[in-house]
Each structure stands twice: as structure tokens, then as C-alpha cells.
Amino acid sequence: MKNIENTNIYEADASCFIVRKSDGFVMGESIDLGSADSIDNYEDKEYTQEEYDAFNEKYRIKKINKQIV
């Protein structure tokens, strides 16, 4: 996971989602932390093509031809 310099925004590593450690909730491929939150509460989790497609369908996110390799 990497931090976007001078922001509270973090991006997951390639082919990973950011997942909340406390309950396994998938946040997505990036997160903008609030002032009372910490990146220590999250971790990267590698996803399969099926998990990626299911996440995007659940939240009605349209992606153009992204294939997991």
C-alpha cells in the first residue's frame, strides 16, 4: 500500500484491495482516511478476477477491460 504524498489517501498494491483488519470489510482499491483513523487499521489483500468483478458489480463501479494477471 502506498500513501499519496501530502494527503490522507492510500492506494492498494497492484491486484489488491484495502481491507479493514477488524472485520475484513473491503474498502476498495484506495482509501481516504479521516482524522481519527489510522492506516494501521487496514491491510492489502490480493484479489482474484472473480472477487474484483463481484466488488465492482456490488457497488456498480464501471471499469473498462481490467484483467487481473
mmCIF file of the N, C-alpha and C atoms, coordinates in Angstrom:
data_MODEL
# 
_entry.id   MODEL 
# 
loop_
_atom_site.group_PDB 
_atom_site.id 
_atom_site.type_symbol 
_atom_site.label_atom_id 
_atom_site.label_alt_id 
_atom_site.label_comp_id 
_atom_site.label_asym_id 
_atom_site.label_entity_id 
_atom_site.label_seq_id 
_atom_site.pdbx_PDB_ins_code 
_atom_site.Cartn_x 
_atom_site.Cartn_y 
_atom_site.Cartn_z 
_atom_site.occupancy 
_atom_site.B_iso_or_equiv 
_atom_site.pdbx_formal_charge 
_atom_site.auth_seq_id 
_atom_site.auth_comp_id 
_atom_site.auth_asym_id 
_atom_site.auth_atom_id 
_atom_site.pdbx_PDB_model_num 
ATOM 1   N N  . MET A 1 1  ? 0.853   -1.161  0.000   1.00 0.00 ? 1  MET A N  1 
ATOM 2   C CA . MET A 1 1  ? 0.000   0.000   0.000   1.00 0.00 ? 1  MET A CA 1 
ATOM 3   C C  . MET A 1 1  ? 0.904   1.229   0.000   1.00 0.00 ? 1  MET A C  1 
ATOM 4   N N  . LYS A 1 2  ? 0.480   2.258   -0.733  1.00 0.00 ? 2  LYS A N  1 
ATOM 5   C CA . LYS A 1 2  ? 1.292   3.474   -0.754  1.00 0.00 ? 2  LYS A CA 1 
ATOM 6   C C  . LYS A 1 2  ? 0.439   4.698   -0.457  1.00 0.00 ? 2  LYS A C  1 
ATOM 7   N N  . ASN A 1 3  ? 1.074   5.659   0.163   1.00 0.00 ? 3  ASN A N  1 
ATOM 8   C CA . ASN A 1 3  ? 0.438   6.925   0.510   1.00 0.00 ? 3  ASN A CA 1 
ATOM 9   C C  . ASN A 1 3  ? 0.661   7.920   -0.614  1.00 0.00 ? 3  ASN A C  1 
ATOM 10  N N  . ILE A 1 4  ? -0.379  8.654   -0.967  1.00 0.00 ? 4  ILE A N  1 
ATOM 11  C CA . ILE A 1 4  ? -0.241  9.758   -1.915  1.00 0.00 ? 4  ILE A CA 1 
ATOM 12  C C  . ILE A 1 4  ? 0.307   10.938  -1.117  1.00 0.00 ? 4  ILE A C  1 
ATOM 13  N N  . GLU A 1 5  ? 1.461   11.396  -1.500  1.00 0.00 ? 5  GLU A N  1 
ATOM 14  C CA . GLU A 1 5  ? 2.193   12.413  -0.738  1.00 0.00 ? 5  GLU A CA 1 
ATOM 15  C C  . GLU A 1 5  ? 1.329   13.614  -0.365  1.00 0.00 ? 5  GLU A C  1 
ATOM 16  N N  . ASN A 1 6  ? 1.461   14.019  0.887   1.00 0.00 ? 6  ASN A N  1 
ATOM 17  C CA . ASN A 1 6  ? 0.767   15.192  1.447   1.00 0.00 ? 6  ASN A CA 1 
ATOM 18  C C  . ASN A 1 6  ? -0.755  15.048  1.481   1.00 0.00 ? 6  ASN A C  1 
ATOM 19  N N  . THR A 1 7  ? -1.249  13.801  1.552   1.00 0.00 ? 7  THR A N  1 
ATOM 20  C CA . THR A 1 7  ? -2.692  13.556  1.652   1.00 0.00 ? 7  THR A CA 1 
ATOM 21  C C  . THR A 1 7  ? -2.943  12.436  2.653   1.00 0.00 ? 7  THR A C  1 
ATOM 22  N N  . ASN A 1 8  ? -4.199  12.170  2.930   1.00 0.00 ? 8  ASN A N  1 
ATOM 23  C CA . ASN A 1 8  ? -4.615  11.026  3.738   1.00 0.00 ? 8  ASN A CA 1 
ATOM 24  C C  . ASN A 1 8  ? -5.083  9.885   2.846   1.00 0.00 ? 8  ASN A C  1 
ATOM 25  N N  . ILE A 1 9  ? -4.736  9.947   1.569   1.00 0.00 ? 9  ILE A N  1 
ATOM 26  C CA . ILE A 1 9  ? -5.167  8.935   0.600   1.00 0.00 ? 9  ILE A CA 1 
ATOM 27  C C  . ILE A 1 9  ? -4.092  7.869   0.452   1.00 0.00 ? 9  ILE A C  1 
ATOM 28  N N  . TYR A 1 10 ? -4.567  6.603   0.474   1.00 0.00 ? 10 TYR A N  1 
ATOM 29  C CA . TYR A 1 10 ? -3.690  5.457   0.280   1.00 0.00 ? 10 TYR A CA 1 
ATOM 30  C C  . TYR A 1 10 ? -4.235  4.629   -0.874  1.00 0.00 ? 10 TYR A C  1 
ATOM 31  N N  . GLU A 1 11 ? -3.318  4.057   -1.660  1.00 0.00 ? 11 GLU A N  1 
ATOM 32  C CA . GLU A 1 11 ? -3.702  3.185   -2.764  1.00 0.00 ? 11 GLU A CA 1 
ATOM 33  C C  . GLU A 1 11 ? -3.151  1.791   -2.501  1.00 0.00 ? 11 GLU A C  1 
ATOM 34  N N  . ALA A 1 12 ? -3.973  0.787   -2.795  1.00 0.00 ? 12 ALA A N  1 
ATOM 35  C CA . ALA A 1 12 ? -3.557  -0.601  -2.615  1.00 0.00 ? 12 ALA A CA 1 
ATOM 36  C C  . ALA A 1 12 ? -2.480  -0.958  -3.639  1.00 0.00 ? 12 ALA A C  1 
ATOM 37  N N  . ASP A 1 13 ? -1.703  -1.978  -3.316  1.00 0.00 ? 13 ASP A N  1 
ATOM 38  C CA . ASP A 1 13 ? -0.748  -2.521  -4.272  1.00 0.00 ? 13 ASP A CA 1 
ATOM 39  C C  . ASP A 1 13 ? -1.511  -3.104  -5.456  1.00 0.00 ? 13 ASP A C  1 
ATOM 40  N N  . ALA A 1 14 ? -0.819  -3.382  -6.542  1.00 0.00 ? 14 ALA A N  1 
ATOM 41  C CA . ALA A 1 14 ? -1.439  -3.945  -7.745  1.00 0.00 ? 14 ALA A CA 1 
ATOM 42  C C  . ALA A 1 14 ? -2.182  -5.230  -7.397  1.00 0.00 ? 14 ALA A C  1 
ATOM 43  N N  . SER A 1 15 ? -3.365  -5.376  -7.950  1.00 0.00 ? 15 SER A N  1 
ATOM 44  C CA . SER A 1 15 ? -4.218  -6.559  -7.762  1.00 0.00 ? 15 SER A CA 1 
ATOM 45  C C  . SER A 1 15 ? -4.609  -6.798  -6.309  1.00 0.00 ? 15 SER A C  1 
ATOM 46  N N  . CYS A 1 16 ? -4.731  -5.714  -5.536  1.00 0.00 ? 16 CYS A N  1 
ATOM 47  C CA . CYS A 1 16 ? -5.117  -5.817  -4.129  1.00 0.00 ? 16 CYS A CA 1 
ATOM 48  C C  . CYS A 1 16 ? -6.233  -4.834  -3.806  1.00 0.00 ? 16 CYS A C  1 
ATOM 49  N N  . PHE A 1 17 ? -7.027  -5.214  -2.816  1.00 0.00 ? 17 PHE A N  1 
ATOM 50  C CA . PHE A 1 17 ? -7.980  -4.310  -2.190  1.00 0.00 ? 17 PHE A CA 1 
ATOM 51  C C  . PHE A 1 17 ? -7.417  -3.900  -0.841  1.00 0.00 ? 17 PHE A C  1 
ATOM 52  N N  . ILE A 1 18 ? -7.851  -2.757  -0.342  1.00 0.00 ? 18 ILE A N  1 
ATOM 53  C CA . ILE A 1 18 ? -7.572  -2.363  1.035   1.00 0.00 ? 18 ILE A CA 1 
ATOM 54  C C  . ILE A 1 18 ? -8.717  -2.918  1.877   1.00 0.00 ? 18 ILE A C  1 
ATOM 55  N N  . VAL A 1 19 ? -8.360  -3.669  2.924   1.00 0.00 ? 19 VAL A N  1 
ATOM 56  C CA . VAL A 1 19 ? -9.338  -4.373  3.751   1.00 0.00 ? 19 VAL A CA 1 
ATOM 57  C C  . VAL A 1 19 ? -9.176  -3.932  5.197   1.00 0.00 ? 19 VAL A C  1 
ATOM 58  N N  . ARG A 1 20 ? -10.309 -3.648  5.867   1.00 0.00 ? 20 ARG A N  1 
ATOM 59  C CA . ARG A 1 20 ? -10.278 -3.276  7.285   1.00 0.00 ? 20 ARG A CA 1 
ATOM 60  C C  . ARG A 1 20 ? -9.964  -4.525  8.101   1.00 0.00 ? 20 ARG A C  1 
ATOM 61  N N  . LYS A 1 21 ? -8.945  -4.458  8.939   1.00 0.00 ? 21 LYS A N  1 
ATOM 62  C CA . LYS A 1 21 ? -8.499  -5.607  9.725   1.00 0.00 ? 21 LYS A CA 1 
ATOM 63  C C  . LYS A 1 21 ? -9.545  -6.087  10.728  1.00 0.00 ? 21 LYS A C  1 
ATOM 64  N N  . SER A 1 22 ? -10.289 -5.192  11.315  1.00 0.00 ? 22 SER A N  1 
ATOM 65  C CA . SER A 1 22 ? -11.205 -5.554  12.404  1.00 0.00 ? 22 SER A CA 1 
ATOM 66  C C  . SER A 1 22 ? -12.324 -6.485  11.967  1.00 0.00 ? 22 SER A C  1 
ATOM 67  N N  . ASP A 1 23 ? -12.779 -6.355  10.722  1.00 0.00 ? 23 ASP A N  1 
ATOM 68  C CA . ASP A 1 23 ? -13.909 -7.177  10.288  1.00 0.00 ? 23 ASP A CA 1 
ATOM 69  C C  . ASP A 1 23 ? -13.800 -7.703  8.858   1.00 0.00 ? 23 ASP A C  1 
ATOM 70  N N  . GLY A 1 24 ? -12.684 -7.439  8.189   1.00 0.00 ? 24 GLY A N  1 
ATOM 71  C CA . GLY A 1 24 ? -12.481 -7.947  6.842   1.00 0.00 ? 24 GLY A CA 1 
ATOM 72  C C  . GLY A 1 24 ? -13.261 -7.203  5.763   1.00 0.00 ? 24 GLY A C  1 
ATOM 73  N N  . PHE A 1 25 ? -13.842 -6.045  6.109   1.00 0.00 ? 25 PHE A N  1 
ATOM 74  C CA . PHE A 1 25 ? -14.621 -5.283  5.147   1.00 0.00 ? 25 PHE A CA 1 
ATOM 75  C C  . PHE A 1 25 ? -13.712 -4.732  4.050   1.00 0.00 ? 25 PHE A C  1 
ATOM 76  N N  . VAL A 1 26 ? -14.087 -4.967  2.802   1.00 0.00 ? 26 VAL A N  1 
ATOM 77  C CA . VAL A 1 26 ? -13.305 -4.497  1.657   1.00 0.00 ? 26 VAL A CA 1 
ATOM 78  C C  . VAL A 1 26 ? -13.643 -3.029  1.398   1.00 0.00 ? 26 VAL A C  1 
ATOM 79  N N  . MET A 1 27 ? -12.628 -2.183  1.479   1.00 0.00 ? 27 MET A N  1 
ATOM 80  C CA . MET A 1 27 ? -12.811 -0.756  1.285   1.00 0.00 ? 27 MET A CA 1 
ATOM 81  C C  . MET A 1 27 ? -12.711 -0.368  -0.190  1.00 0.00 ? 27 MET A C  1 
ATOM 82  N N  . GLY A 1 28 ? -11.930 -1.103  -0.949  1.00 0.00 ? 28 GLY A N  1 
ATOM 83  C CA . GLY A 1 28 ? -11.718 -0.805  -2.358  1.00 0.00 ? 28 GLY A CA 1 
ATOM 84  C C  . GLY A 1 28 ? -10.241 -0.742  -2.671  1.00 0.00 ? 28 GLY A C  1 
ATOM 85  N N  . GLU A 1 29 ? -9.905  -0.126  -3.795  1.00 0.00 ? 29 GLU A N  1 
ATOM 86  C CA . GLU A 1 29 ? -8.503  -0.035  -4.209  1.00 0.00 ? 29 GLU A CA 1 
ATOM 87  C C  . GLU A 1 29 ? -7.808  1.207   -3.669  1.00 0.00 ? 29 GLU A C  1 
ATOM 88  N N  . SER A 1 30 ? -8.570  2.103   -3.056  1.00 0.00 ? 30 SER A N  1 
ATOM 89  C CA . SER A 1 30 ? -7.978  3.275   -2.414  1.00 0.00 ? 30 SER A CA 1 
ATOM 90  C C  . SER A 1 30 ? -8.856  3.683   -1.235  1.00 0.00 ? 30 SER A C  1 
ATOM 91  N N  . ILE A 1 31 ? -8.265  4.483   -0.365  1.00 0.00 ? 31 ILE A N  1 
ATOM 92  C CA . ILE A 1 31 ? -8.982  4.921   0.829   1.00 0.00 ? 31 ILE A CA 1 
ATOM 93  C C  . ILE A 1 31 ? -8.510  6.326   1.191   1.00 0.00 ? 31 ILE A C  1 
ATOM 94  N N  . ASP A 1 32 ? -9.429  7.139   1.662   1.00 0.00 ? 32 ASP A N  1 
ATOM 95  C CA . ASP A 1 32 ? -9.133  8.483   2.153   1.00 0.00 ? 32 ASP A CA 1 
ATOM 96  C C  . ASP A 1 32 ? -9.452  8.473   3.644   1.00 0.00 ? 32 ASP A C  1 
ATOM 97  N N  . LEU A 1 33 ? -8.422  8.438   4.463   1.00 0.00 ? 33 LEU A N  1 
ATOM 98  C CA . LEU A 1 33 ? -8.600  8.287   5.906   1.00 0.00 ? 33 LEU A CA 1 
ATOM 99  C C  . LEU A 1 33 ? -9.106  9.570   6.560   1.00 0.00 ? 33 LEU A C  1 
ATOM 100 N N  . GLY A 1 34 ? -10.013 9.402   7.501   1.00 0.00 ? 34 GLY A N  1 
ATOM 101 C CA . GLY A 1 34 ? -10.458 10.518  8.323   1.00 0.00 ? 34 GLY A CA 1 
ATOM 102 C C  . GLY A 1 34 ? -9.412  10.846  9.371   1.00 0.00 ? 34 GLY A C  1 
ATOM 103 N N  . SER A 1 35 ? -9.577  11.964  10.042  1.00 0.00 ? 35 SER A N  1 
ATOM 104 C CA . SER A 1 35 ? -8.580  12.432  11.013  1.00 0.00 ? 35 SER A CA 1 
ATOM 105 C C  . SER A 1 35 ? -8.459  11.515  12.229  1.00 0.00 ? 35 SER A C  1 
ATOM 106 N N  . ALA A 1 36 ? -9.500  10.753  12.551  1.00 0.00 ? 36 ALA A N  1 
ATOM 107 C CA . ALA A 1 36 ? -9.462  9.869   13.722  1.00 0.00 ? 36 ALA A CA 1 
ATOM 108 C C  . ALA A 1 36 ? -9.106  8.431   13.349  1.00 0.00 ? 36 ALA A C  1 
ATOM 109 N N  . ASP A 1 37 ? -8.756  8.190   12.087  1.00 0.00 ? 37 ASP A N  1 
ATOM 110 C CA . ASP A 1 37 ? -8.450  6.838   11.625  1.00 0.00 ? 37 ASP A CA 1 
ATOM 111 C C  . ASP A 1 37 ? -6.953  6.681   11.426  1.00 0.00 ? 37 ASP A C  1 
ATOM 112 N N  . SER A 1 38 ? -6.506  5.435   11.270  1.00 0.00 ? 38 SER A N  1 
ATOM 113 C CA . SER A 1 38 ? -5.093  5.139   11.059  1.00 0.00 ? 38 SER A CA 1 
ATOM 114 C C  . SER A 1 38 ? -4.953  4.055   10.005  1.00 0.00 ? 38 SER A C  1 
ATOM 115 N N  . ILE A 1 39 ? -3.944  4.173   9.176   1.00 0.00 ? 39 ILE A N  1 
ATOM 116 C CA . ILE A 1 39 ? -3.695  3.160   8.154   1.00 0.00 ? 39 ILE A CA 1 
ATOM 117 C C  . ILE A 1 39 ? -3.348  1.815   8.797   1.00 0.00 ? 39 ILE A C  1 
ATOM 118 N N  . ASP A 1 40 ? -2.953  1.828   10.059  1.00 0.00 ? 40 ASP A N  1 
ATOM 119 C CA . ASP A 1 40 ? -2.665  0.587   10.779  1.00 0.00 ? 40 ASP A CA 1 
ATOM 120 C C  . ASP A 1 40 ? -3.909  -0.291  10.929  1.00 0.00 ? 40 ASP A C  1 
ATOM 121 N N  . ASN A 1 41 ? -5.084  0.287   10.706  1.00 0.00 ? 41 ASN A N  1 
ATOM 122 C CA . ASN A 1 41 ? -6.333  -0.469  10.797  1.00 0.00 ? 41 ASN A CA 1 
ATOM 123 C C  . ASN A 1 41 ? -6.659  -1.233  9.512   1.00 0.00 ? 41 ASN A C  1 
ATOM 124 N N  . TYR A 1 42 ? -5.792  -1.128  8.495   1.00 0.00 ? 42 TYR A N  1 
ATOM 125 C CA . TYR A 1 42 ? -6.067  -1.694  7.181   1.00 0.00 ? 42 TYR A CA 1 
ATOM 126 C C  . TYR A 1 42 ? -4.878  -2.492  6.670   1.00 0.00 ? 42 TYR A C  1 
ATOM 127 N N  . GLU A 1 43 ? -5.173  -3.378  5.715   1.00 0.00 ? 43 GLU A N  1 
ATOM 128 C CA . GLU A 1 43 ? -4.119  -4.155  5.073   1.00 0.00 ? 43 GLU A CA 1 
ATOM 129 C C  . GLU A 1 43 ? -4.499  -4.413  3.619   1.00 0.00 ? 43 GLU A C  1 
ATOM 130 N N  . ASP A 1 44 ? -3.496  -4.710  2.802   1.00 0.00 ? 44 ASP A N  1 
ATOM 131 C CA . ASP A 1 44 ? -3.742  -5.123  1.429   1.00 0.00 ? 44 ASP A CA 1 
ATOM 132 C C  . ASP A 1 44 ? -4.134  -6.591  1.406   1.00 0.00 ? 44 ASP A C  1 
ATOM 133 N N  . LYS A 1 45 ? -5.077  -6.929  0.524   1.00 0.00 ? 45 LYS A N  1 
ATOM 134 C CA . LYS A 1 45 ? -5.454  -8.324  0.305   1.00 0.00 ? 45 LYS A CA 1 
ATOM 135 C C  . LYS A 1 45 ? -5.551  -8.534  -1.198  1.00 0.00 ? 45 LYS A C  1 
ATOM 136 N N  . GLU A 1 46 ? -4.777  -9.475  -1.699  1.00 0.00 ? 46 GLU A N  1 
ATOM 137 C CA . GLU A 1 46 ? -4.806  -9.776  -3.123  1.00 0.00 ? 46 GLU A CA 1 
ATOM 138 C C  . GLU A 1 46 ? -6.173  -10.338 -3.502  1.00 0.00 ? 46 GLU A C  1 
ATOM 139 N N  . TYR A 1 47 ? -6.672  -9.955  -4.672  1.00 0.00 ? 47 TYR A N  1 
ATOM 140 C CA . TYR A 1 47 ? -7.975  -10.439 -5.111  1.00 0.00 ? 47 TYR A CA 1 
ATOM 141 C C  . TYR A 1 47 ? -7.863  -11.235 -6.406  1.00 0.00 ? 47 TYR A C  1 
ATOM 142 N N  . THR A 1 48 ? -8.864  -12.073 -6.631  1.00 0.00 ? 48 THR A N  1 
ATOM 143 C CA . THR A 1 48 ? -8.987  -12.819 -7.886  1.00 0.00 ? 48 THR A CA 1 
ATOM 144 C C  . THR A 1 48 ? -9.828  -11.986 -8.853  1.00 0.00 ? 48 THR A C  1 
ATOM 145 N N  . GLN A 1 49 ? -9.859  -12.405 -10.100 1.00 0.00 ? 49 GLN A N  1 
ATOM 146 C CA . GLN A 1 49 ? -10.704 -11.717 -11.080 1.00 0.00 ? 49 GLN A CA 1 
ATOM 147 C C  . GLN A 1 49 ? -12.163 -11.770 -10.651 1.00 0.00 ? 49 GLN A C  1 
ATOM 148 N N  . GLU A 1 50 ? -12.586 -12.898 -10.099 1.00 0.00 ? 50 GLU A N  1 
ATOM 149 C CA . GLU A 1 50 ? -13.971 -13.051 -9.660  1.00 0.00 ? 50 GLU A CA 1 
ATOM 150 C C  . GLU A 1 50 ? -14.299 -12.101 -8.508  1.00 0.00 ? 50 GLU A C  1 
ATOM 151 N N  . GLU A 1 51 ? -13.382 -11.975 -7.542  1.00 0.00 ? 51 GLU A N  1 
ATOM 152 C CA . GLU A 1 51 ? -13.597 -11.057 -6.418  1.00 0.00 ? 51 GLU A CA 1 
ATOM 153 C C  . GLU A 1 51 ? -13.636 -9.604  -6.899  1.00 0.00 ? 51 GLU A C  1 
ATOM 154 N N  . TYR A 1 52 ? -12.757 -9.284  -7.818  1.00 0.00 ? 52 TYR A N  1 
ATOM 155 C CA . TYR A 1 52 ? -12.709 -7.932  -8.385  1.00 0.00 ? 52 TYR A CA 1 
ATOM 156 C C  . TYR A 1 52 ? -14.024 -7.603  -9.092  1.00 0.00 ? 52 TYR A C  1 
ATOM 157 N N  . ASP A 1 53 ? -14.480 -8.531  -9.937  1.00 0.00 ? 53 ASP A N  1 
ATOM 158 C CA . ASP A 1 53 ? -15.729 -8.317  -10.676 1.00 0.00 ? 53 ASP A CA 1 
ATOM 159 C C  . ASP A 1 53 ? -16.922 -8.212  -9.729  1.00 0.00 ? 53 ASP A C  1 
ATOM 160 N N  . ALA A 1 54 ? -16.969 -9.063  -8.700  1.00 0.00 ? 54 ALA A N  1 
ATOM 161 C CA . ALA A 1 54 ? -18.079 -9.054  -7.740  1.00 0.00 ? 54 ALA A CA 1 
ATOM 162 C C  . ALA A 1 54 ? -18.109 -7.735  -6.964  1.00 0.00 ? 54 ALA A C  1 
ATOM 163 N N  . PHE A 1 55 ? -16.961 -7.234  -6.548  1.00 0.00 ? 55 PHE A N  1 
ATOM 164 C CA . PHE A 1 55 ? -16.895 -5.961  -5.825  1.00 0.00 ? 55 PHE A CA 1 
ATOM 165 C C  . PHE A 1 55 ? -17.438 -4.832  -6.698  1.00 0.00 ? 55 PHE A C  1 
ATOM 166 N N  . ASN A 1 56 ? -16.975 -4.776  -7.935  1.00 0.00 ? 56 ASN A N  1 
ATOM 167 C CA . ASN A 1 56 ? -17.404 -3.709  -8.832  1.00 0.00 ? 56 ASN A CA 1 
ATOM 168 C C  . ASN A 1 56 ? -18.883 -3.815  -9.188  1.00 0.00 ? 56 ASN A C  1 
ATOM 169 N N  . GLU A 1 57 ? -19.387 -5.027  -9.298  1.00 0.00 ? 57 GLU A N  1 
ATOM 170 C CA . GLU A 1 57 ? -20.812 -5.202  -9.560  1.00 0.00 ? 57 GLU A CA 1 
ATOM 171 C C  . GLU A 1 57 ? -21.644 -4.775  -8.346  1.00 0.00 ? 57 GLU A C  1 
ATOM 172 N N  . LYS A 1 58 ? -21.195 -5.167  -7.159  1.00 0.00 ? 58 LYS A N  1 
ATOM 173 C CA . LYS A 1 58 ? -21.918 -4.831  -5.930  1.00 0.00 ? 58 LYS A CA 1 
ATOM 174 C C  . LYS A 1 58 ? -22.084 -3.324  -5.772  1.00 0.00 ? 58 LYS A C  1 
ATOM 175 N N  . TYR A 1 59 ? -21.026 -2.580  -6.067  1.00 0.00 ? 59 TYR A N  1 
ATOM 176 C CA . TYR A 1 59 ? -21.059 -1.129  -5.889  1.00 0.00 ? 59 TYR A CA 1 
ATOM 177 C C  . TYR A 1 59 ? -21.303 -0.377  -7.199  1.00 0.00 ? 59 TYR A C  1 
ATOM 178 N N  . ARG A 1 60 ? -21.652 -1.138  -8.230  1.00 0.00 ? 60 ARG A N  1 
ATOM 179 C CA . ARG A 1 60 ? -21.973 -0.568  -9.553  1.00 0.00 ? 60 ARG A CA 1 
ATOM 180 C C  . ARG A 1 60 ? -20.860 0.321   -10.073 1.00 0.00 ? 60 ARG A C  1 
ATOM 181 N N  . ILE A 1 61 ? -19.636 -0.157  -9.922  1.00 0.00 ? 61 ILE A N  1 
ATOM 182 C CA . ILE A 1 61 ? -18.461 0.549   -10.425 1.00 0.00 ? 61 ILE A CA 1 
ATOM 183 C C  . ILE A 1 61 ? -18.176 0.023   -11.825 1.00 0.00 ? 61 ILE A C  1 
ATOM 184 N N  . LYS A 1 62 ? -18.061 0.929   -12.764 1.00 0.00 ? 62 LYS A N  1 
ATOM 185 C CA . LYS A 1 62 ? -17.790 0.519   -14.145 1.00 0.00 ? 62 LYS A CA 1 
ATOM 186 C C  . LYS A 1 62 ? -16.302 0.661   -14.421 1.00 0.00 ? 62 LYS A C  1 
ATOM 187 N N  . LYS A 1 63 ? -15.685 -0.445  -14.768 1.00 0.00 ? 63 LYS A N  1 
ATOM 188 C CA . LYS A 1 63 ? -14.279 -0.463  -15.134 1.00 0.00 ? 63 LYS A CA 1 
ATOM 189 C C  . LYS A 1 63 ? -14.194 -0.931  -16.576 1.00 0.00 ? 63 LYS A C  1 
ATOM 190 N N  . ILE A 1 64 ? -13.265 -0.409  -17.305 1.00 0.00 ? 64 ILE A N  1 
ATOM 191 C CA . ILE A 1 64 ? -13.128 -0.771  -18.704 1.00 0.00 ? 64 ILE A CA 1 
ATOM 192 C C  . ILE A 1 64 ? -11.994 -1.771  -18.867 1.00 0.00 ? 64 ILE A C  1 
ATOM 193 N N  . ASN A 1 65 ? -12.377 -3.014  -19.148 1.00 0.00 ? 65 ASN A N  1 
ATOM 194 C CA . ASN A 1 65 ? -11.444 -4.077  -19.542 1.00 0.00 ? 65 ASN A CA 1 
ATOM 195 C C  . ASN A 1 65 ? -10.228 -4.232  -18.639 1.00 0.00 ? 65 ASN A C  1 
ATOM 196 N N  . LYS A 1 66 ? -10.384 -4.212  -17.338 1.00 0.00 ? 66 LYS A N  1 
ATOM 197 C CA . LYS A 1 66 ? -9.271  -4.501  -16.450 1.00 0.00 ? 66 LYS A CA 1 
ATOM 198 C C  . LYS A 1 66 ? -9.224  -5.991  -16.216 1.00 0.00 ? 66 LYS A C  1 
ATOM 199 N N  . GLN A 1 67 ? -8.124  -6.588  -16.569 1.00 0.00 ? 67 GLN A N  1 
ATOM 200 C CA . GLN A 1 67 ? -7.931  -8.015  -16.383 1.00 0.00 ? 67 GLN A CA 1 
ATOM 201 C C  . GLN A 1 67 ? -6.839  -8.238  -15.348 1.00 0.00 ? 67 GLN A C  1 
ATOM 202 N N  . ILE A 1 68 ? -7.086  -9.152  -14.433 1.00 0.00 ? 68 ILE A N  1 
ATOM 203 C CA . ILE A 1 68 ? -6.112  -9.493  -13.408 1.00 0.00 ? 68 ILE A CA 1 
ATOM 204 C C  . ILE A 1 68 ? -5.166  -10.526 -14.000 1.00 0.00 ? 68 ILE A C  1 
ATOM 205 N N  . VAL A 1 69 ? -3.871  -10.277 -13.838 1.00 0.00 ? 69 VAL A N  1 
ATOM 206 C CA . VAL A 1 69 ? -2.885  -11.236 -14.344 1.00 0.00 ? 69 VAL A CA 1 
ATOM 207 C C  . VAL A 1 69 ? -2.030  -11.765 -13.232 1.00 0.00 ? 69 VAL A C  1 
# 
